[in-house]
């Protein structure tokens, strides 16, 4: 029998746009610290695609089933994927991911993500970071003024809900203040010796978006493009 990761504290499915939903949850990083983790859900007809999948309780699984059929899971970052195997085994989902990630080699990738991938829903595009030791990308939904879905590279903290008390105390001290940020741990791990990722982030600013939902933190309802630009300026200040 496969040992799946346990279900960590989480909320309910919330609608944030037409056929776009989110779920706020958490994950335990070590015996003391539990941090936020978010999942986006995109509905296309009766098919659901889970972005940055989070395993949920059976009660909230019923909420997903009420929306449609869980068909696809989309992994935007190589450091995420702890719950992917659960969804593949239980729902027979297809895994969409960039190749080359070493943290979660299972399940096997069904559809490789890149900038030219035809996604299982319309009005969307993939932006890839290049030259990083592990793959990472973002997904832009070109609906409304644009909703940017990210993994670890870009995060936003309007509050520290779904972090436990030790995490709430530590977050501002270790580079995770209540604002939009370039993930400091991610940036350190993903920057090869002698390299600089600033140009990749500047290129990302060519995308048009006003909202941001990262895999960690809170939904930024408006002003996301300007917030991400400020985060880039701060992260790469000389």
Residue pairs with C-beta under 8 A, 6 or more apart in sequence:
2 85
2 89
4 55
4 83
4 85
4 86
5 55
5 82
5 83
5 86
6 55
7 55
7 56
7 57
8 25
8 26
8 27
8 28
8 34
8 37
9 25
9 26
9 34
9 162
10 23
10 24
10 25
10 26
10 54
10 56
10 57
10 60
10 162
11 23
11 24
11 25
11 162
12 23
12 60
12 63
13 21
13 22
13 23
13 41
13 60
13 63
13 64
13 67
14 21
14 22
14 23
14 24
15 21
16 22
16 147
16 211
16 213
16 219
17 141
17 143
17 144
17 147
18 143
19 42
19 43
19 44
20 40
20 41
20 42
20 43
20 141
20 143
20 147
21 40
21 41
21 42
21 43
21 67
22 38
22 39
22 40
22 41
22 213
22 219
23 38
23 39
23 41
23 54
23 56
23 60
24 36
24 38
24 161
24 162
24 218
25 36
25 37
25 38
25 39
25 54
25 56
25 162
26 34
26 35
26 36
26 37
26 162
26 163
26 164
27 34
27 35
27 37
27 54
27 82
28 34
29 35
29 167
32 166
33 164
33 166
33 167
33 170
34 162
34 163
34 164
34 167
35 162
35 163
35 167
35 171
35 216
36 160
36 161
36 162
36 163
36 216
36 217
36 218
37 52
37 54
37 162
37 215
37 216
38 52
38 54
38 213
38 214
38 215
38 216
38 217
38 219
39 50
39 51
39 52
39 53
39 54
39 215
40 50
40 51
40 52
40 149
40 213
41 48
41 49
41 50
41 51
41 64
41 67
42 48
42 49
42 51
42 121
42 124
42 141
43 49
43 67
43 68
43 121
44 120
44 121
44 122
45 68
46 68
46 69
47 68
47 69
47 71
47 72
47 120
47 121
48 64
48 67
48 68
48 69
48 70
48 71
48 72
49 71
49 72
49 73
49 74
49 96
49 119
49 120
49 121
50 70
50 72
50 73
50 74
50 87
50 93
51 73
51 74
51 76
51 139
51 149
52 74
52 75
52 76
52 77
52 80
52 149
52 151
52 215
53 73
53 74
53 75
53 83
53 84
53 87
54 83
55 83
55 86
55 87
56 64
64 70
69 91
70 87
70 91
70 93
71 91
71 93
71 94
71 120
72 93
72 94
72 95
72 96
72 120
73 84
73 87
73 88
73 93
73 94
73 95
73 96
74 96
74 97
74 113
74 139
75 81
75 84
75 95
75 96
75 97
75 98
75 101
75 104
75 113
76 136
76 137
76 138
76 139
76 149
76 150
76 151
76 215
77 134
77 135
77 136
77 137
77 151
77 152
77 153
77 186
77 215
78 98
78 100
78 101
78 102
78 103
78 104
78 134
78 135
78 136
79 103
79 134
79 151
79 152
79 186
80 104
80 151
80 152
80 215
81 97
81 101
81 103
81 104
82 104
84 95
84 104
84 107
85 106
85 107
87 93
88 95
88 107
94 110
94 111
95 107
95 108
95 109
95 110
95 111
96 109
96 110
96 111
96 112
96 113
96 117
96 119
96 120
97 109
97 111
97 112
97 113
97 135
98 112
98 113
98 114
98 128
98 135
98 136
98 137
99 109
99 112
99 135
100 134
100 135
101 134
101 135
102 134
103 134
111 117
113 126
113 128
113 137
114 126
114 128
115 125
115 126
115 127
115 128
117 126
119 125
119 126
119 139
123 141
123 142
123 143
124 139
124 140
124 141
124 142
125 139
125 140
125 142
126 137
126 138
126 139
126 140
127 137
127 138
127 139
127 140
127 203
127 204
127 207
128 135
128 136
128 137
129 135
129 136
129 137
129 153
129 190
129 197
129 200
130 200
131 192
131 195
131 197
131 200
132 190
132 191
132 192
132 197
133 189
133 190
133 192
134 189
134 190
136 151
136 152
136 153
136 186
136 190
137 151
138 148
138 149
138 150
138 151
138 153
138 154
138 204
139 148
139 149
139 150
140 146
140 147
140 148
140 149
140 207
140 209
141 147
141 148
141 149
142 208
144 210
144 211
145 208
145 209
145 210
145 211
146 207
146 208
146 209
146 210
146 211
146 225
147 209
147 210
147 211
147 212
147 213
148 154
148 207
148 209
148 211
148 212
148 213
148 224
148 228
149 213
149 214
150 212
150 213
150 214
150 215
151 214
151 215
152 183
152 185
152 186
152 214
152 215
152 216
153 182
153 183
153 186
153 187
153 190
154 180
154 181
154 182
154 183
154 212
154 214
154 228
154 231
155 176
155 180
155 181
155 182
155 183
155 214
155 215
155 216
155 217
156 179
156 180
156 181
156 212
156 214
156 217
156 218
156 219
156 220
156 224
156 227
157 171
157 176
157 177
157 178
157 179
157 180
157 181
157 216
157 217
157 218
158 178
158 217
158 218
158 219
158 220
159 178
159 218
160 167
160 168
160 171
160 178
161 218
163 171
171 177
172 178
174 184
175 181
175 184
175 185
176 184
179 227
179 231
180 212
180 220
180 224
180 227
180 228
180 230
180 231
181 231
181 234
181 235
182 201
182 231
182 232
182 234
182 235
183 216
184 235
187 197
187 235
190 197
191 197
196 236
198 232
198 235
198 236
201 232
201 235
201 236
202 232
204 228
205 225
205 228
205 229
205 232
208 225
209 224
209 225
210 222
210 223
210 224
210 225
211 219
211 220
211 221
211 222
211 224
212 219
212 220
212 224
212 227
212 228
213 219
213 220
220 227
